[in-house]
Amino acid sequence: MTAASRVNPLTGLILPVGLVAIWQIAAGTGAIDPTIWASPAAVLQQTRAALADGSLLADLAASLERDLAGLCLGIPVGLAAGTLLALSNLADRLFNPSLTAIRQVALFSWVPLISLWLGSDDTAKIAFVSYAVFFPVMLNTYQAVHGADQKLVEVGRMLCLSRIQMLRRIILPAALPGIATGVHLALIYGWLATIGAEYLFSAGPGIGSALMTGRAQFRMDMVIVGMAAIAVVGMTLNVAAGYGERRLLRSRGGAGA
């Protein structure tokens, strides 16, 4: 057993618990202005109220629905584009320079154009999330497929496999780790883009909209509850993606053993 594995998992709670204790002391002594930063008691009270009236769960459901829709659009397109660019020299030369140039434009720079083309409703928000998801998946898929073991490819050619068989049996399995990394990143970027879209586009149900409402009303308890909900969902997605990625790669390794 290594030293890292002997570390108590509760050790990671020391810092946040300590910060909350300092936060509570500062709030209790009046060292912080409640209009700028709410007390832990106020945040806890707002959390209970938001759960009781269902507003927090409704906002989370709306945000997760947009996030899922964006992932369902962006991930398949990214997978297809990355695979095509890696396998076709013509497509690579034709499209890769333009995609590289587009990728240099900051994500939020597209908000004015998206709002002009698609309005400011859910369609625009989902398109924004899809765009944020597309590039990490496309780039990781491109690199993984392009870097597939050439010895395995040569074996496939010796076996006279068709292009489809080569792709399914050799190239994609070899590229699986890189593809899984791209999907993992897409889950993280997609959630961040969802919150950003709700914050920048028109009001509606969602955690980002709840943050805007709290800011407009100078309700820092609402803002902090929304921030905490964003963090919890983001951590959950990250942990779930990491777990799924490890399970997938372990099963692949076991199958190949």
Phi, psi and omega in degrees: 000128181281166179297325181295323182286341179275353181290133179295128181298338179285352179301326180295346180274349184300311183296307181298321179296319178297319180294321178295321178298315178297319179301313181295319179296316180296321179291320182292329180270359180077017181287340178240145180280121182297340177282346178258322181211114185290159178282159176303324179296319179293321178295317178297319178296318178294324177298314179298317180295318181292327176286323182293318181273357176082001184292322181294315180293325178294318178295317178298318180297318180295318180294315181293327178295316177295319179300314180297318179298317178295321178295318182294336177270314187286321184294309180299320179294320177296318177298314181295316182294316180297320179293317180297315181295326181286328185266339183244114177297324179295312179297322180298313181291329185281318189253331188298318178300319180293318179296323178296319179293317180297324182295337180284344179282128182303143185305313185286351175291342181275352184301314179300318181291317180298318180293328178288319182283318190243001183084205184231021182264199184298328180301315179294320181295318180293321177298320179298315179295317180300319179296318180296328183280328189302311190292316178299324178290315181298313184294315180292323177293316179302311182294321182290315180291318181295330182263017179300145183303117182292336176295319177293323178296318179296322177298317178299323179291323177295329178276003178060039177287145175288171181297320179294316178296321177299318181294314185286321189265337186238303190291307182295317175300321178292330182272358187305316180302315179294321178296318179298322177297319179297319179293321177302312178296324180297321179298320180289310182295324180297319180292318177297320179292327178299313179296318179297320179296318180293329181285327188264330180269188187296160182293155179174177179297142180151157181295320178299319177294324177297322176297318178297318180297315178298320179294317181296327181266004184055038177258087183292337176295320176296319181296315183291322176299317178296318178298318179295320179296319177299316181296318181296315179295317179298316178295320179297316178297319181295314180295316181296319179294318178296318179296314179297322179296316180294318179297318180297315182289326177294318179294324177294318179295321178293324180292327182276351182286000000 
